[in-house]
Amino acid sequence: MLEQLGRSDASITTLAEKFHMTLTGMKKHVAILEQAGLVRTEKVGRVRTCKLGARRLEQETAWLDSYHQLWAARFDELDKVVEQLKREEKVNGRKNRE
């Protein structure tokens, strides 16, 4: 939803349709995002329009990036272990055939 609002403002009705949600469900989602400062709404007549809020996700992005780096390093090490085991298996397989 935040990605969608980053492209353009949208009414709650439009968002509910796009994400296949009830209007009530979307209102609840928007209310939570509004409390978090991620979305702001403006009512003009009967239409409530949603826009990205002032708060950005820099802290959350930094936290995710740190874990991404940690797991990438761990998977790199795991790849090395798997390759080593494959080499050892190949060598042991040759020895057993001799």
C-alpha positions in Angstrom: 0.0 0.0 0.0 2.8 2.4 0.8 4.4 1.6 -2.5 1.1 2.4 -4.2 0.8 5.7 -2.4 4.4 6.5 -3.3 3.3 6.5 -6.9 0.1 8.5 -6.4 -2.5 9.5 -3.8 -5.5 7.3 -3.6 -8.9 7.2 -2.0 -9.6 4.5 0.6 -12.2 3.1 -1.8 -9.6 2.8 -4.5 -7.1 1.2 -2.2 -9.7 -1.3 -0.9 -10.6 -2.3 -4.5 -6.9 -2.6 -5.5 -6.0 -4.8 -2.6 -9.3 -6.8 -2.6 -10.3 -5.7 0.9 -13.5 -4.5 2.4 -13.9 -0.7 2.9 -14.0 -1.3 6.7 -10.8 -3.4 6.6 -9.0 -0.8 4.5 -10.1 2.0 6.9 -8.6 0.1 9.8 -5.3 -0.5 7.9 -5.1 3.2 7.0 -5.9 4.3 10.5 -2.9 2.2 11.8 -0.6 3.5 9.1 -1.8 7.1 10.0 -1.1 6.6 13.7 2.5 5.4 12.7 2.9 8.6 10.6 3.4 6.6 7.4 0.1 7.8 5.8 -2.0 10.9 6.2 -5.5 11.3 5.0 -7.5 14.3 3.9 -11.3 14.3 3.6 -12.9 16.4 0.8 -16.6 16.0 0.7 -17.3 12.3 1.0 -13.9 11.1 -0.3 -11.0 10.4 2.1 -7.8 10.6 0.2 -4.6 8.9 1.4 -1.1 10.3 0.9 2.3 9.2 2.1 3.0 10.7 5.6 5.9 12.7 6.7 7.6 9.7 8.4 9.9 7.7 6.1 11.2 4.2 6.7 14.9 5.0 7.1 15.2 3.3 10.5 13.4 0.2 9.4 15.4 0.1 6.1 18.7 0.3 8.0 17.6 -2.5 10.4 16.6 -4.7 7.4 19.9 -3.9 5.6 22.0 -4.9 8.6 20.2 -8.3 8.8 20.5 -8.7 5.0 24.2 -8.2 5.3 24.4 -10.7 8.2 22.5 -13.4 6.4 24.2 -12.8 3.1 27.6 -13.4 4.8 26.2 -16.6 6.5 24.9 -18.0 3.2 28.2 -17.2 1.6 30.0 -19.3 4.3 27.4 -22.0 3.9 28.1 -22.1 0.1 31.8 -22.6 0.8 31.1 -25.5 3.2 28.8 -27.2 0.6 31.3 -26.8 -2.2 34.0 -28.3 0.1 31.8 -31.2 0.9 31.0 -31.8 -2.8 34.8 -31.8 -3.5 35.5 -34.2 -0.7 32.6 -36.5 -1.8 34.0 -36.6 -5.3 37.5 -37.5 -4.1 36.1 -40.1 -1.7 34.0 -41.6 -4.5 37.0 -42.1 -6.7 39.0 -43.7 -3.8 36.2 -46.2 -3.1 36.1 -47.2 -6.8 39.8 -48.0 -6.9 
